[in-house]
Amino acid sequence: MNKLTITQPDDWHLHIRNGEILKTVLPHTAKRFARAIIMPNLKPPVTTARQALQYRNEILSALPSGSYFTPLMTLYLTGSTTSQDVKEAAECEHIYAFKLYPAGATTNSDAGVADPKTIYPIFETMQQFDIPLLIHGEVVDQDCDIFDRERVFIERTLNDITRQFPNLRIVLEHVTTSDAVEFVKSAPNTIAATITPQHLLYNRNAMLVGGIKPHYYCLPILKREQHRQALVAAATSGNPKFFLGTDSAPHLTGSKENACGCAGCFSAHAAIELYAEAFDRADALEKLEGFASFFGADFYRLPRNTRSVTLIKEPWLVPEFYGHGEINITPLKAGEPLAWKLEVEGRKY
C-alpha cells in the first residue's frame, strides 16, 4: 500500500507549552489532527476552569489562519483541588478531563499528588459528574527501578482506584509495558490507554546503544523489546481500548542536550506519519484508522471527525530542528528519513 486515506485523527495526549514554543509547535499538530487533549502541566499548572479557558484562548490565537483545530482542555489535579473545581470543570463545555501526575514523576509535576488516596473524595466527585481521569501511571519511590515504575503503579495504586471507583472513566496514558497492556485488556470498558509513536517504534536500545541519545529520553522511559512488541500488538489489534496519544513534548534543544536533560520526545512535526510507519512495519495499516481516528473519540463520547487526511508512502528527511531565533527544538528522528508523508488538500508536508 502506497497511499492511505483515513478519517482525520485526533491526538488524545499533547503538550504544547505556551508563549513562543506554543506558536512554534502548534501548527504541526493543527495540520494533522482535528482535536487534541491539551496537557495542563504549565508553570504554574492549569488547575481551574478559568485558567483553562485563558489557556484555550492563547491556543486559539496561535492557530494558523483557516485552521479547524479544536483544543480540548484539561485540569491539573493537586492536593488542593476541590469538589467545586470538579463541578465547574464538568459544567464547562471546553474541559474534558482531569490529569493526575504523581508528584515528581515527570516534567512540571512538582505540584502533583504524592498519595492518590488523599484525593479519593475528588475521584468520587469526578465519577459523579462523569469526567475522565487521565493518569501518568508511575510510582516515584527512589527504591523502585525506573524500568519498573509503571508496573508497580498498577499494582500499588491503579488496581485500587479502579476497584473503588468502578464508574470512573480512566485513561492510563502513554503505556509502555506488557503489564499495562494486560491490565487495560482485562479491565472494564471504563479503562482505556494511549500509546505514543516512540514507544511503538523504539526500545531502550535506541536511547542507550552507541552513546546516550537524549532526544529519545521520555517518561515513562523506553522499555525492553518484548514490551515494545506488546504495545504494537495492542495498537494494531483493533481493540478500542487503545488509541492514539502522541505525548509530544517539546523542549528547547539546549534543555535536552545537557547534563540533566528534560524528559520528552517532540513528535508533533510528523505524528501521524510516525504511526503509519509503525503500523506499516506490523503489516497492519488497515487498523490505523480505528486507532487514530475512532476509538479515542468514542471513549470521550465525542463525534467522529468527518474530514479526512491522506498519507503517501514517499520518503522525506526530517529537519535537524524546528523554530527560529532562540527557539530551537530537535524533533524525533531529526536528520533521518521517514517513509510516509502527509498530504492535505493536495499539498504534501
Helices and strands as residue ranges (DSSP letters): E 3-7, E 11-14, H 19-32, E 35-38, H 49-62, E 70-76, H 83-90, E 95-100, G 116-119, H 120-129, E 133-135, G 146-148, H 149-153, I 154-158, H 159-164, E 170-172, H 178-186, E 191-195, H 197-201, H 205-208, G 214-216, H 225-235, E 242-244, H 253-256, G 268-270, H 271-281, G 285-287, H 288-289, I 290-294, H 295-299, E 308-317, E 337-344, E 347-348
